Amino acid sequence: MKIKMTTPLVEMDGDEMTRIIWKLIKDIIILPNIDLKSEYYDLGLENREKTGDQVTKDAAEANKKYGVAVKCATITPNADRVKEYSLTKMWPSPNGTIRAILDGTVFRTPILVKGLVPYVPNWRKPITIARHAYGDIYKNSEMTVPAGSKAELVVTAPDGTETRQLIHDFKGNGIVQGVHNTDESIGNFAASCFEFALYKKEDLWFAAKDTISKKYDHRFKDIFNEIYEDAYRAKFEKAGITFFYTLIDDAVARAVRSEGGFIWACKNYDGDVFSDLIATAYGSLAMMTSVLVSPSGACEYEAAHGTVQRHYYKYLKGEKTSTNSVATIFAWSGALRKRGELDGNSELVSFADRLESATLGTIEEGEMTKDLYLVSTLENKKALGTEEFLEAIAGRLAQS
């Protein structure tokens, strides 16, 4: 008997090998067990080109409407991709577009499993990266500058008066970039981080570089501190957890010496970099959950990694692949659990829990994809192909 759903979740399909995995997960694991209700959006690069990227914006608005989305990995095209896919332009990152529309915070947490030992031996608990999902270089304005030019930062006030600040006098050719953020978005970021820390009952760090960026980064620091003192200090003390600010370089040193088990809030670019570093240091970029949480509570679950381009080219040649699908499975389980929690659907919540348990249990019994096989410390292990691994999980799930 399939599990019924009352409210749809938003399904955002993607690109390359993860698109292949997406269909396999649905066919082998999801559809045999759930009477899936989803509003489908094809965010594959060809369809983004066809729709002038309107499909990405529509998907984000649907996410706001229904509250829960699950997203496949997508291509952010560079010059090579423009040529490969015959694009009219370098379409922006779908993740960046969705994050800007939802104005949310991305929380990324490693998936711990027996046999996968972190490269930092003392990391015994997961470190969650909380990444601000708006502004900075992802909403930048930039240009090349010819020799002899002068670049200025100009702000025009509502009354028309201008404030100017010299950026640089260019003696030779160069480049210039302008970035921005808003107090509202920074405040939403801070509140999301405080709420998530209370939910997880884990300490929260926030790190930036206010000693160098005395206006931009310092504004982040001030807003975090103001919101903490006004609304969260008492709650944190009652929960027995702490919040503190430190410089980003100090945070790196502290993190390496720690045992894990905390939430590390980062500005947009810092979070982009350190989420990949954390994932890899724990063993695999394919073993990391990622959820975007908006101020309204809307959630979008996805894998933290890319489209696995190299495996896709092998797949197109008919060669056997062994692609890790764990992060994409956990994106589905996270979205299904959240949908179940919001709808009071205990069967759906239970299925999500059992799916995650079956996935980790399969790996811990020695059945895993090649990337995990190469680093696993388990004695009795074997590498499975992409589809074989999903079939093994489905078999264990059926017995749960």
Secondary structure as UniProt FT lines:
FT   STRAND          3..4
FT   STRAND          9..13
FT   HELIX           16..25
FT   HELIX           26..30
FT   TURN            31..33
FT   STRAND          34..35
FT   STRAND          38..42
FT   HELIX           45..50
FT   TURN            51..53
FT   HELIX           54..66
FT   STRAND          68..71
FT   HELIX           79..84
FT   TURN            85..86
FT   HELIX           94..102
FT   STRAND          105..110
FT   TURN            114..115
FT   TURN            121..122
FT   STRAND          128..132
FT   HELIX           136..139
FT   STRAND          141..145
FT   TURN            147..148
FT   STRAND          150..156
FT   TURN            158..159
FT   STRAND          162..169
FT   STRAND          174..178
FT   HELIX           183..200
FT   STRAND          203..208
FT   TURN            210..212
FT   TURN            214..215
FT   HELIX           216..227
FT   HELIX           228..232
FT   HELIX           233..239
FT   STRAND          243..247
FT   HELIX           248..257
FT   STRAND          262..266
FT   HELIX           268..281
FT   TURN            282..283
FT   TURN            285..286
FT   STRAND          288..293
FT   TURN            295..296
FT   STRAND          299..303
FT   HELIX           309..316
FT   TURN            317..318
FT   HELIX           326..343
FT   HELIX           346..364
FT   TURN            365..366
FT   STRAND          367..369
FT   HELIX           370..373
FT   TURN            374..375
FT   STRAND          382..384
FT   HELIX           386..399
//
